[in-house]
Amino acid sequence: MLDIKQIRENTEAVQEKLNRRSPDGYEIQSILELDRQQREIEVRRTQLQARSNEIGKLIGQKIKGGSDPKGSEIRELKNEGNDLKTQLSSLEPQEKELKAQIETRLLQLPNLPSPSTPLGKSEAENVEIRRWGDEYLPQNPKILPHWEIGEQLGILDFKRAVKVAQSRFVSLMGAGAALERALINFMLDRQIAAGYREVMPPVLINSSALMGTGQLPKFAEESFKCAEDDLWLTPTAEVPLTNLYRDEILDAAQLPIHHCAYTPCFRREAGSYGKDTRGLIRLHQFNKVELVKLVRPDTSEAEHQAMLDNATAILEALKLPYRVIELCSGDLGFSATKCYDIEVWLPSSDTYREISSCSNCMDFQARRANIRFKEAGKKGTQFVHTLNGSGLAVGRTMSAILENYQQPDGTVRIPDVLQSYLGREVL
């Protein structure tokens, strides 16, 4: 959430940065007008409350000094005090309502792009930072799409999954299930070795958690909600991992906090009908290993680069070609100020496809979730900076293996680093 003080004191700069995301999408003048009304009421309420307190003390002093408790002087003071209480009782709900309206509007505003985020209107203007692994591009000229080779090998079953759920679900069979487990364990082991502490969080999460990381209120249609509870299926482990510290004041010595977690993730993919309807790329349920950091503001940029390296290290260990894209301002995620997408090579479609997004949210999520830290010996608190990234999306990693390691005879070779996890060299 953006700081209302920042909007108030740097209105033109904030509006200009919001326009980098969408020239017509966000306006802040209505928020400023509500803020003006709320602050006027706050000043008036403070003045009335001060006078009310003064009258209370004055009545006590006069009675103590000998004034008649039932005399006209005391009666006039009491009448004034009662009138003040009536005015206060009217102002307090007005102020509360205005604060609620301001918060509602603030929650709809996205994070401001970083000054270093490329300017652009859509993904077409994202900037490629680097490529890796050209020497590992497969030479097999007849590579089948991963869903076809997976079905031929008997490890992916989409048709039977429809019986159990609906389209865009899959059942992993035999070695397919084993390969998924192998990838999860491999990714967790690598990220733990890189300094992340593993967490196994709840996958049912409440509305406050989704609000804290920015999925609510704007993206409610993207998530699955339980009908009779204030619980949702997690769209990403970023949500529970970040919200473990909601409404806490951390000691500065606790920072940085680095967590990794495997969870199943659930997304409606609203508005994506017709896109990637086959295979493992855009399922309603998928597995992911997530990375989350809570850090000091002065280290978040370096921590962002380190997280990107942690995620790409998985692909390099698997010898899967990839590229890194820096998202332009018009393609940034809602909570991000700066974001890198990692895209893995899928030879059957002759293109790179997203397998991870690594985002720096600065204090945007921490302000929504009220996560702060305190320096020893210093007054006041500061909001932490939060970062998140996939390390990696497991199904998409499997799809890349099934294609990049596909052999002309219809087998799939297992990457060297996975063979000890899977107990075999070939599918």
C-alpha positions as CSV (number, residue, x, y, z in Angstrom):
1,M,0.0,0.0,0.0
2,L,1.2,3.5,-0.8
3,D,1.9,5.9,2.0
4,I,-0.8,8.6,2.1
5,K,1.8,11.1,3.4
6,Q,3.9,10.4,0.3
7,I,0.8,11.0,-2.0
8,R,0.0,14.2,-0.1
9,E,3.5,15.7,-0.1
10,N,4.6,14.4,-3.6
11,T,1.4,14.4,-5.5
12,E,2.8,15.1,-9.0
13,A,5.6,12.6,-8.7
14,V,3.3,9.8,-7.4
15,Q,0.8,10.5,-10.2
16,E,3.6,10.5,-12.8
17,K,4.9,7.1,-11.6
18,L,1.4,5.6,-11.6
19,N,1.0,6.9,-15.2
20,R,4.1,4.8,-16.1
21,R,2.0,1.8,-15.3
22,S,-1.2,3.0,-17.0
23,P,-1.7,6.5,-18.3
24,D,-5.5,6.3,-17.7
25,G,-5.7,3.7,-15.0
26,Y,-5.1,5.4,-11.7
27,E,-6.0,8.8,-10.2
28,I,-5.2,10.1,-6.7
29,Q,-7.2,13.4,-6.5
30,S,-10.2,11.7,-5.0
31,I,-8.0,10.2,-2.3
32,L,-6.5,13.6,-1.6
33,E,-9.9,15.2,-1.3
34,L,-11.0,12.5,1.2
35,D,-7.7,13.0,3.1
36,R,-8.3,16.7,3.2
37,Q,-11.8,16.2,4.7
38,Q,-10.6,13.6,7.2
39,R,-7.8,15.9,8.4
40,E,-10.1,18.8,8.8
41,I,-12.4,16.7,10.9
42,E,-9.4,15.4,12.9
43,V,-8.3,18.9,13.7
44,R,-11.8,19.9,14.7
45,R,-12.3,16.7,16.8
46,T,-8.9,17.3,18.5
47,Q,-9.9,20.9,19.4
48,L,-13.3,19.8,20.8
49,Q,-11.7,17.0,22.8
50,A,-9.1,19.4,24.3
51,R,-11.9,21.8,25.3
52,S,-14.0,19.0,26.7
53,N,-11.0,17.9,28.8
54,E,-10.4,21.5,29.9
55,I,-14.0,21.8,31.0
56,G,-13.9,18.6,33.0
57,K,-10.8,19.9,34.9
58,L,-12.3,23.3,35.3
59,I,-15.5,22.0,36.9
60,G,-13.5,20.0,39.4
61,Q,-11.3,23.0,40.2
62,K,-14.3,25.4,40.7
63,I,-16.2,22.9,43.0
64,K,-13.0,22.4,44.9
65,G,-12.6,26.2,45.2
66,G,-16.1,26.5,46.7
67,S,-18.5,27.0,43.8
68,D,-22.0,25.6,44.2
69,P,-22.1,22.2,42.3
70,K,-25.7,23.0,41.4
71,G,-25.1,26.7,40.6
72,S,-25.4,28.5,37.3
73,E,-21.7,28.6,36.6
74,I,-21.2,24.9,37.0
75,R,-24.4,24.2,35.1
76,E,-23.3,26.3,32.1
77,L,-20.0,24.5,32.0
78,K,-21.7,21.1,32.2
79,N,-24.1,22.2,29.4
80,E,-21.1,23.2,27.2
81,G,-19.4,19.9,28.0
82,N,-22.5,17.9,27.0
83,D,-22.7,19.9,23.8
84,L,-19.1,19.1,23.0
85,K,-19.7,15.4,23.6
86,T,-22.7,15.5,21.2
87,Q,-20.5,17.1,18.5
88,L,-17.7,14.6,19.2
89,S,-20.1,11.7,18.9
90,S,-21.1,13.0,15.5
91,L,-17.5,13.7,14.2
92,E,-16.0,10.4,15.2
93,P,-18.1,8.2,12.9
94,Q,-17.6,10.7,10.1
95,E,-13.8,10.5,10.5
96,K,-13.9,6.7,10.8
97,E,-15.9,6.5,7.5
98,L,-13.5,8.8,5.7
99,K,-10.5,6.7,6.9
100,A,-12.2,3.6,5.6
101,Q,-12.8,5.2,2.2
102,I,-9.2,6.3,2.0
103,E,-7.9,2.9,2.8
104,T,-10.2,1.2,0.3
105,R,-8.9,3.5,-2.5
106,L,-5.3,3.1,-1.4
107,L,-5.7,-0.7,-1.5
108,Q,-6.6,-0.4,-5.2
109,L,-3.4,1.5,-6.1
110,P,-0.4,-0.6,-7.3
111,N,3.1,-0.1,-6.2
112,L,5.2,2.6,-7.8
113,P,7.7,1.5,-10.4
114,S,11.4,1.8,-9.4
115,P,13.3,4.6,-11.1
116,S,15.3,1.9,-12.8
117,T,12.3,0.0,-14.2
118,P,12.2,0.3,-18.0
119,L,9.3,2.5,-19.3
120,G,6.8,0.7,-21.4
121,K,3.1,-0.1,-22.0
122,S,3.1,-3.9,-22.3
123,E,5.2,-7.0,-22.3
124,A,6.3,-6.2,-25.8
125,E,8.5,-3.5,-24.3
126,N,10.1,-5.8,-21.6
127,V,13.9,-5.8,-21.8
128,E,16.0,-8.9,-22.2
129,I,18.9,-8.8,-19.7
130,R,20.8,-12.0,-20.6
131,R,20.6,-15.5,-22.0
132,W,22.3,-18.7,-20.7
133,G,22.8,-22.2,-22.0
134,D,22.9,-21.9,-25.8
135,E,25.3,-24.9,-25.8
136,Y,22.5,-27.0,-24.2
137,L,19.9,-26.2,-26.9
138,P,18.6,-29.6,-28.1
139,Q,19.6,-30.8,-31.5
140,N,16.7,-33.3,-31.9
141,P,14.7,-32.0,-34.9
142,K,11.5,-33.8,-34.1
143,I,10.7,-32.8,-30.5
144,L,7.2,-33.5,-29.4
145,P,5.3,-31.1,-27.1
146,H,5.7,-32.1,-23.5
147,W,2.1,-33.2,-23.1
148,E,2.4,-35.6,-26.1
149,I,5.7,-37.2,-24.9
150,G,4.3,-37.3,-21.4
151,E,1.2,-39.2,-22.5
152,Q,3.2,-41.6,-24.7
153,L,5.4,-42.4,-21.6
154,G,2.3,-42.9,-19.5
155,I,3.4,-40.2,-16.9
156,L,0.8,-37.4,-17.7
157,D,-2.9,-38.2,-17.7
158,F,-5.1,-35.2,-18.5
159,K,-8.2,-37.1,-19.5
160,R,-8.7,-39.0,-16.2
161,A,-8.0,-35.8,-14.3
162,V,-11.0,-34.2,-15.9
163,K,-13.2,-37.0,-14.4
164,V,-11.9,-36.0,-10.9
165,A,-11.9,-32.2,-11.4
166,Q,-12.3,-30.4,-14.7
167,S,-10.1,-29.3,-17.6
168,R,-6.7,-27.7,-16.7
169,F,-5.9,-30.3,-14.1
170,V,-3.5,-33.3,-14.5
171,S,-2.8,-36.6,-12.8
172,L,0.9,-37.4,-12.6
173,M,1.4,-41.2,-13.0
174,G,4.2,-43.5,-12.0
175,A,7.6,-41.9,-12.9
176,G,5.8,-38.6,-13.6
177,A,4.8,-38.3,-9.9
178,A,8.3,-39.4,-8.9
179,L,9.9,-36.8,-11.2
180,E,7.7,-34.1,-9.6
181,R,8.8,-35.2,-6.1
182,A,12.4,-35.3,-7.3
183,L,12.3,-31.8,-8.6
184,I,10.6,-30.5,-5.4
185,N,13.3,-32.1,-3.2
186,F,16.1,-31.0,-5.5
187,M,14.9,-27.4,-5.5
188,L,14.4,-27.3,-1.7
189,D,17.8,-28.8,-1.1
190,R,19.5,-26.2,-3.3
191,Q,17.7,-23.2,-1.8
192,I,18.3,-24.4,1.8
193,A,22.0,-24.7,0.9
194,A,21.8,-21.2,-0.4
195,G,20.7,-20.0,3.0
196,Y,16.9,-20.2,3.0
197,R,15.0,-21.7,5.9
198,E,12.3,-24.2,4.8
199,V,8.7,-23.7,5.9
200,M,5.7,-25.8,5.3
201,P,2.9,-23.2,5.7
202,P,-0.9,-23.6,5.6
203,V,-2.3,-23.7,2.0
204,L,-5.7,-22.4,3.2
205,I,-5.2,-18.7,4.0
206,N,-7.5,-16.0,5.2
207,S,-8.5,-12.7,3.5
208,S,-6.2,-10.6,5.6
209,A,-3.2,-12.6,4.3
210,L,-4.3,-12.1,0.7
211,M,-4.8,-8.4,1.5
212,G,-1.4,-8.1,3.0
213,T,0.5,-9.2,-0.1
214,G,-1.8,-7.5,-2.6
215,Q,-4.0,-10.3,-4.1
216,L,-7.1,-8.7,-2.5
217,P,-9.1,-6.8,-3.2
218,K,-8.1,-6.4,-6.8
219,F,-7.5,-10.1,-7.8
220,A,-10.3,-11.9,-6.0
221,E,-11.5,-13.5,-9.2
222,E,-8.1,-15.2,-9.6
223,S,-8.4,-17.2,-6.4
224,F,-10.5,-20.1,-5.2
225,K,-12.5,-19.3,-2.0
226,C,-14.1,-21.7,0.4
227,A,-17.8,-21.2,0.4
228,E,-18.5,-21.2,4.2
229,D,-15.2,-19.9,5.7
230,D,-13.0,-16.9,5.4
231,L,-10.4,-19.1,3.8
232,W,-8.9,-19.3,0.3
233,L,-6.7,-21.8,-1.5
234,T,-3.2,-20.2,-1.7
235,P,-2.3,-18.9,-5.1
236,T,1.4,-18.9,-4.1
237,A,3.4,-19.6,-1.0
238,E,4.5,-15.9,-1.1
239,V,1.2,-15.2,0.7
240,P,1.5,-17.4,3.8
241,L,5.3,-16.9,4.1
242,T,5.1,-13.1,4.1
243,N,2.1,-13.1,6.4
244,L,3.8,-15.2,9.1
245,Y,5.1,-11.8,10.3
246,R,1.9,-9.7,9.8
247,D,1.4,-7.1,12.6
248,E,4.8,-7.8,14.1
249,I,7.7,-5.5,15.1
250,L,10.9,-7.5,14.4
251,D,14.2,-6.8,16.0
252,A,16.7,-5.5,13.4
253,A,19.0,-8.3,14.4
254,Q,16.5,-10.8,13.0
255,L,16.9,-9.4,9.5
256,P,17.3,-10.6,6.9
257,I,14.7,-13.4,7.0
258,H,15.0,-15.9,4.1
259,H,12.3,-18.5,3.7
260,C,11.6,-21.2,1.0
261,A,8.5,-23.4,0.8
262,Y,7.0,-26.0,-1.4
263,T,3.2,-25.7,-1.7
264,P,0.5,-26.7,-4.2
265,C,-0.8,-23.4,-5.7
266,F,-4.3,-22.8,-7.0
267,R,-5.4,-20.1,-9.6
268,R,-8.6,-19.6,-11.6
269,E,-6.6,-18.2,-14.5
270,A,-9.6,-15.9,-15.2
271,G,-9.4,-14.2,-18.5
272,S,-6.8,-16.7,-19.9
273,Y,-9.2,-19.0,-21.8
274,G,-7.7,-20.1,-25.1
275,K,-4.1,-19.6,-23.8
276,D,-1.9,-22.6,-23.2
277,T,-4.9,-24.9,-22.8
278,R,-2.8,-28.0,-23.3
279,G,0.0,-29.2,-21.1
280,L,1.5,-28.1,-17.8
281,I,1.9,-24.4,-18.5
282,R,-1.3,-22.9,-17.2
283,L,-3.1,-25.3,-14.8
284,H,-5.6,-24.5,-12.1
285,Q,-3.4,-26.5,-9.6
286,F,0.4,-26.7,-9.8
287,N,3.3,-27.2,-7.5
288,K,5.9,-24.5,-6.8
289,V,8.9,-23.8,-4.6
290,E,8.7,-20.2,-3.5
291,L,11.4,-17.9,-2.1
292,V,10.5,-15.0,0.2
293,K,12.8,-12.4,1.9
294,L,12.1,-9.8,4.6
295,V,15.1,-7.4,4.6
296,R,16.3,-4.0,5.7
297,P,15.5,-1.2,3.1
298,D,19.1,-0.5,2.4
299,T,19.8,-4.1,1.3
300,S,16.7,-4.9,-0.8
301,E,18.3,-4.1,-4.1
302,A,21.2,-6.5,-3.5
303,E,18.9,-9.1,-2.0
304,H,16.8,-8.9,-5.2
305,Q,19.8,-9.7,-7.4
306,A,20.8,-12.5,-5.1
307,M,17.3,-14.0,-5.3
308,L,17.5,-13.9,-9.1
309,D,20.8,-15.8,-8.9
310,N,19.2,-18.4,-6.5
311,A,16.4,-19.0,-9.0
312,T,18.6,-19.2,-12.1
313,A,21.0,-21.5,-10.4
314,I,18.4,-24.2,-10.5
315,L,18.1,-24.0,-14.2
316,E,21.8,-24.0,-14.6
317,A,22.2,-27.1,-12.5
318,L,19.6,-28.8,-14.7
319,K,21.3,-27.4,-17.8
320,L,18.1,-25.9,-19.1
321,P,18.6,-22.9,-21.4
322,Y,16.9,-19.7,-20.2
323,R,16.8,-16.0,-20.5
324,V,16.2,-13.2,-18.0
325,I,13.7,-10.4,-18.8
326,E,13.3,-7.2,-16.9
327,L,9.6,-6.2,-16.9
328,C,8.7,-2.7,-18.1
329,S,6.5,-0.4,-16.0
330,G,3.3,-1.4,-17.9
331,D,3.8,-5.1,-17.3
332,L,4.8,-5.0,-13.6
333,G,2.9,-7.1,-11.1
334,F,0.6,-5.2,-8.8
335,S,2.8,-5.3,-5.7
336,A,6.2,-5.1,-7.4
337,T,8.4,-2.0,-7.9
338,K,10.9,-4.0,-9.9
339,C,10.6,-7.5,-11.4
340,Y,12.7,-10.0,-13.4
341,D,11.1,-12.9,-15.2
342,I,13.1,-16.0,-15.9
343,E,12.0,-17.8,-19.1
344,V,13.0,-21.4,-19.9
345,W,13.4,-22.6,-23.4
346,L,10.6,-24.9,-24.8
347,P,11.8,-26.2,-28.1
348,S,8.5,-27.6,-29.3
349,S,7.1,-24.1,-29.5
350,D,10.4,-22.5,-30.4
351,T,10.1,-20.0,-27.6
352,Y,11.0,-19.1,-24.0
353,R,8.3,-19.4,-21.4
354,E,8.1,-17.9,-17.9
355,I,9.2,-20.2,-15.1
356,S,9.8,-17.7,-12.4
357,S,9.2,-14.0,-11.4
358,C,11.5,-12.4,-8.9
359,S,10.0,-9.2,-7.5
360,N,11.1,-6.5,-5.1
361,C,8.1,-5.0,-3.4
362,M,10.0,-2.6,-1.1
363,D,7.7,-1.5,1.7
364,F,4.5,-1.9,-0.3
365,Q,3.4,-5.3,1.2
366,A,4.9,-4.5,4.6
367,R,2.8,-1.4,4.9
368,R,-0.3,-3.4,4.0
369,A,0.6,-6.3,6.4
370,N,2.1,-4.0,9.0
371,I,5.5,-5.7,9.2
372,R,8.1,-3.4,10.8
373,F,11.5,-3.6,12.5
374,K,13.2,-1.6,15.2
375,E,16.9,-0.7,15.5
376,A,18.4,-1.3,19.0
377,G,18.8,2.0,20.8
378,K,16.8,4.0,18.3
379,K,13.3,5.5,18.5
380,G,10.6,4.5,16.2
381,T,10.2,1.7,13.7
382,Q,10.6,1.1,10.0
383,F,8.7,-1.0,7.5
384,V,10.7,-4.0,6.2
385,H,11.2,-4.6,2.5
386,T,9.7,-7.8,1.1
387,L,10.8,-9.8,-1.9
388,N,9.5,-13.0,-3.5
389,G,10.3,-15.3,-6.4
390,S,9.7,-18.8,-7.7
391,G,12.5,-21.1,-7.2
392,L,10.9,-22.7,-9.4
393,A,7.5,-23.6,-10.8
394,V,7.8,-27.3,-10.7
395,G,5.4,-28.3,-13.5
396,R,6.9,-25.9,-15.9
397,T,10.4,-27.3,-15.0
398,M,9.1,-30.8,-15.8
399,S,7.7,-29.6,-19.2
400,A,11.1,-28.1,-20.0
401,I,12.9,-31.4,-19.1
402,L,10.5,-33.5,-21.1
403,E,11.2,-31.4,-24.2
404,N,14.9,-30.4,-23.8
405,Y,16.0,-33.9,-22.8
406,Q,13.8,-35.7,-25.3
407,Q,15.8,-38.3,-27.4
408,P,15.1,-39.3,-31.0
409,D,14.0,-42.8,-29.9
410,G,11.2,-41.3,-27.8
411,T,12.9,-41.6,-24.4
412,V,13.7,-38.7,-22.1
413,R,17.1,-38.5,-20.4
414,I,17.1,-37.4,-16.8
415,P,19.3,-34.4,-16.0
416,D,22.5,-35.6,-14.2
417,V,21.7,-33.7,-10.9
418,L,18.3,-35.4,-10.7
419,Q,19.3,-39.0,-11.3
420,S,20.2,-39.7,-7.6
421,Y,16.8,-38.3,-6.6
422,L,14.8,-40.3,-9.1
423,G,16.9,-43.5,-9.1
424,R,17.0,-43.7,-12.9
425,E,18.7,-42.2,-15.9
426,V,16.0,-42.4,-18.6
427,L,12.2,-42.3,-18.9
